[in-house]
Amino acid sequence: MDLHQTSATALLGELRSGNCSSAELTRACLDQVDRHDEKIGAFLRVDAEGAIARAESIDQQRAAGTPLGPLAGLPVAIKDILCTRDVPTTCGSRMLETYCPPYNATVIDRLEQAGAVLLGRTNMDEFGMGSSTENSAYQLTRNPWDLERIPGGSSGGSAACLASSMVPLSIGTDTGGSIRQPAALCGVVGVKPSYGRVSRYGLVAYASSLDQVGPLARTVEDAALLLEVIAGHDSRDSTSAPVEVPRYSETVSQPLEGLRIGLVKEHFGEGLDNEIAAAIQEAIRVYEALGATIQEISMPHAGYGVATYYIIAPCEASSNLARYDGVHYGYRTETQAMLQELENERAQLPADADQESLDSALVRMYRRSRAEGLGEEVKRRIMLGTYALSEGYYDAYYLKALKVRRLIRGDYDAAFGQVDVIAGPVTSSPAFRCGEKTDDPLSMYLEDLYTVTANLAGVAGISLPCGFTQHGLPIGLQLQAAPFQEERLLRAAAMYQAETDWHTRRPPLA
Amino acid sequence: MPLSRSDVEKISLLARLQLGQDELERMTAQLSQIVQYVEQLSDLDTDNVEPMAHTLDLQDVLRPDERCPSLPRPEALANAPRHDDEYYRVPAVLGD
């Protein structure tokens, strides 16, 4: 048995029965990273020493008969956006290159309590802004199925490390599709939980009313296992919902009787790749054969999702990222050069010019630090949000977008009055080539067409493998369920997975 | 409505970003394109629609007003680019 390729659920059995140790498993994962990550680039940093020490300590506890948590001994990779005490947390940004948080995110605390072995930190688009992981300040991540192509984003590293069998489980975050889209493009499973399901405490904020932490895995059962550990109310996050967490891992394999599936007619229009449309139709036939009823539904405002999102998310980002001021933490420009620059500008100012038109030293320090520490896409979104929130534009953009958000939620509420889950595509096309969309931000934004509405409405979504293109690129099936109906979502997904073997395919890593 | 270069310059000050000439140029074109795209929302009649800033119906989430430990000063200062034993250090704000 290749330990690094085995599912998390099966590995738990092996660990419990003593067929393998956590140290062996962790070494197998680290070996796989050593063999392949130079070309994939999924990890920003791997903590080999710390992971092995942790694994050995779990093994010792197991030998001593100490009660262990539900993930005891399993390696997990973490997107580099969850604060972890004394561990660099860069968010893929130069701004936070040296940042070491003095506290743990609640999700990290829960993983540690569950006995997980934290293997390393995965690459991402800077602060979660992007759909290709090309916006990382540090490195590219390649799609394991075709190294010329992007893995999706922003949780590209967390999806690529699973597809290339470097870990059984990983953590991502999803603000507009950042778990589901890379999961789809890399051929793995990714869940965006309902807003409020998982604590955001210690998750570095991008757009606070949309951000959610969620699990990525190679099977639906594994995703259920990981979600069960990280979900639940947290008094340190006032937007965390006081809602009971079902035992997803115990019910995930139970099929749903009389499942009603909705197909959004607006999702199958122009712009959807033919091979993807065919794969989704085929998945629907699988559900029909299982006894599900299929209904066409309409979400008349779905097409406005991207426009709504690209107002709300940048507005929230412009406010959240104001904290990067070069004072409290993060990057600061070289102060002497900055003061010299100001001095030169003052000397060149015409005698009758207003001295006030020059930045003060402090303002110039902020502006230069942010200009040098933040990447292009992040600056673009800060600028966009600042503009949309500025005097005279607030009603036309931000307030308008919040109203359309309500209409989109209304579409979902109406849909979930008729069906249990909504099925459809995750992306309109398979993984694109590195560099293909970098000069055209709007075309990159349109990648989020099928995923952003779930974030805007706060509903739960999952992406799972449902086929391959002729060129061997993975295709994802998206299922969505009403807020806090993750149990139903996971069971519906597992029904499909039990009938198909797409999730067992692995890329041929040279 | 397209943005002008001077609009973008003004926004860059509000956003506390310093943009070079090339960047200003590029940003003006890109922001104009994006703003033009999002303006499709004006097609929708939203007169009687309540704005939705948040998807959860949680209001006034309170906790007991109890004293609990906060971040020790050395830890709060540890990540700062410049600090002394007590304070964050910045370039002189007054008197220049």
Contacts between the chains, C-beta under 8 A, distances in Angstrom:
chain1	res1	chain2	res2	distance
A	98	B	79	7.5
A	99	B	79	5.7
A	100	B	78	7.6
A	100	B	79	6.6
A	102	B	71	6.1
A	102	B	75	4.2
A	102	B	76	7.3
A	102	B	78	6.8
A	102	B	79	7.7
A	103	B	71	7.6
A	195	B	55	4.9
A	195	B	56	6.2
A	196	B	55	7.7
A	196	B	56	4.9
A	196	B	58	7.6
A	209	B	53	6.4
A	209	B	54	5.1
A	209	B	55	7.1
A	235	B	63	6.2
A	238	B	58	7.3
A	238	B	61	4.0
A	239	B	54	7.4
A	239	B	56	6.2
A	239	B	58	6.7
A	239	B	61	7.9
A	241	B	56	6.0
A	241	B	58	7.1
A	301	B	44	7.5
A	304	B	40	6.8
A	304	B	41	6.2
A	304	B	44	6.8
A	306	B	37	7.9
A	307	B	37	6.2
A	307	B	38	4.4
A	307	B	39	8.0
A	307	B	40	5.3
A	307	B	41	5.4
A	308	B	38	8.0
A	308	B	41	6.7
A	310	B	34	6.5
A	310	B	37	7.5
A	310	B	38	5.7
A	311	B	38	5.4
A	311	B	41	7.6
A	318	B	15	6.5
A	322	B	16	7.4
A	325	B	16	7.5
A	326	B	81	6.2
A	327	B	80	6.8
A	327	B	81	7.4
A	327	B	88	5.3
A	327	B	90	5.8
A	328	B	79	7.2
A	328	B	80	5.9
A	328	B	88	6.3
A	329	B	79	3.5
A	329	B	80	6.1
A	329	B	81	7.9
A	330	B	79	7.4
A	330	B	81	7.4
A	331	B	81	7.2
A	332	B	81	3.7
A	332	B	82	7.1
A	335	B	91	5.9
A	338	B	91	7.8
A	339	B	91	6.7
A	359	B	13	7.9
A	360	B	93	7.2
A	360	B	96	7.7
A	361	B	91	4.3
A	361	B	92	6.5
A	361	B	93	7.3
A	361	B	96	6.2
A	362	B	90	6.1
A	362	B	91	6.1
A	362	B	93	5.2
A	363	B	13	7.9
A	363	B	16	6.9
A	364	B	18	7.3
A	365	B	90	6.9
A	365	B	91	5.7
A	366	B	16	4.3
A	367	B	12	7.7
A	367	B	13	7.6
A	367	B	16	5.3
A	367	B	17	5.8
A	367	B	18	3.8
A	368	B	18	5.3
A	370	B	15	7.9
A	370	B	16	5.7
A	370	B	17	5.2
A	370	B	18	7.6
A	371	B	17	5.4
A	371	B	18	4.3
A	371	B	19	6.8
A	374	B	17	7.6
A	379	B	17	5.8
A	379	B	19	7.7
A	379	B	23	8.0
A	379	B	27	7.6
A	380	B	27	6.7
A	380	B	30	6.3
A	380	B	31	7.3
A	382	B	15	5.1
A	382	B	17	6.6
A	383	B	8	7.1
A	383	B	11	5.5
A	383	B	12	6.8
A	383	B	15	5.7
A	383	B	17	7.0
A	383	B	27	6.2
A	383	B	31	6.2
A	384	B	31	6.1
A	384	B	34	6.2
A	384	B	35	7.7
A	386	B	11	5.2
A	386	B	14	5.1
A	386	B	15	4.2
A	387	B	3	7.2
A	387	B	7	7.6
A	387	B	11	5.1
A	387	B	31	6.8
A	387	B	35	7.5
A	390	B	11	6.9
A	390	B	14	6.4
A	396	B	42	7.6
A	397	B	38	6.9
A	399	B	51	5.7
A	400	B	41	5.2
A	400	B	42	7.1
A	400	B	46	6.5
A	401	B	38	7.7
A	401	B	41	6.4
A	402	B	51	3.5
A	402	B	52	5.5
A	402	B	53	5.7
A	403	B	44	8.0
A	403	B	46	3.8
A	403	B	49	4.2
A	403	B	50	7.4
A	403	B	51	5.1
A	403	B	52	7.5
A	404	B	41	5.4
A	404	B	44	6.0
A	404	B	46	6.5
A	404	B	49	7.9
A	405	B	51	7.6
A	405	B	52	4.6
A	406	B	49	5.3
A	406	B	50	5.8
A	406	B	51	6.6
A	406	B	52	4.0
A	407	B	44	7.0
A	407	B	46	7.2
A	407	B	49	6.2
A	409	B	52	6.2
A	409	B	55	6.8
A	441	B	30	5.7
A	441	B	33	7.9
A	441	B	34	6.7
A	442	B	33	5.7
A	442	B	34	5.9
A	442	B	37	5.9
A	445	B	34	7.5
A	445	B	37	8.0
A	456	B	55	7.9
A	457	B	55	6.3
A	458	B	55	2.9
A	458	B	56	6.7
A	483	B	55	7.3
